Amino acid sequence: MIGENILMSYDVNVEWDNEAKVWIATSEDIPGLVLESGSFDALIERVQVAAQELIALNNLPTSNEFCYHTEMFRRAYA
C-alpha cells in the first residue's frame, strides 16, 4: 500500500563456538553475513551494521525499519 511503512524481517543465527571461544553470527536470509566476536553484545552491534550494508549490496527488499530475529545456541558439556 502506498505510504504504509512495511517492516522487513531477517533471521540471524548466533552460536557459541566453545573451541574458539567466540560467538558466531550467520544468516540464510542475508547472503555474506558471517561475523564473530568474543562478546555477545559486541556481535549484535556488528550484526546491525553489517546486515544493513549486506541487504543493500545484495539488493534485498528494504524499508525504513528492520527487524532482526536472533536465535542463540550454546552447547554445554558436563
N, C-alpha and C positions, 0 to 999 in steps of 0.2 A: 504494500500500500504506500502511496506517495505521502511523504512527510512523517511516516512512522519509523521509529528507531528499532532496528532489528538487532537483537543480541546474538552475537556469534559465539559458538561454544566449541572448544577443542579439548581433548583429553590428553593429559600428560601423566606418564607413569614415573614414579620416583621409587628407587630401590636402594637399599643399603648394601654395599659391597664390603663384606667383613674382611676379606683378604686385603683389599686395597685401602680400607678404612675411609671410604668416600661414599657420598650419596650420588646416584646417577639418575639423570632425568632423560627420558626418551618419549617420543610421541609418534604413533602411527598416523595421526591426523596432520602433523606438521612435519613434512619431509626435511631432513637435515638436523632436527633437534636432538642433539646428544651433548649433554653437559654433565660435569661432575664438580663436586665441592665437598670439603670436609665438614661443612656446616649446612644443615638443612635450610635455615633461614637465608643464608647467602645464595644457596642454589635456587631457591624460589625467586629471589630478586633477579638473578641472572636469567632465569626462565622467562620472566615477564618481559625483559628487554629483548632477548633473542627471539622469543616467539613472535613478537610483533614484526621484527625485521624479516624473519623467515616466511611469515604469512605474506608479506608484501613481495618478497623475492620469488615466492612460488605462485604468485597471482591467485591466492586463495581468497574466498569471499571475505570482505572486511566490513566493519561497521564502526561506529563511534565508541562502542563498548565491546570488550572481550570478556568471556567467562572461561576460566581455566579450571577444569576438573582434575584434581590431583589425587592419584591413588598412591599410597605409600606402602611399601612392602619391607619388612625387616625380619630376617630369619634369626632365630635364637637357638643356640645349641647348649645343652646342659652338660 
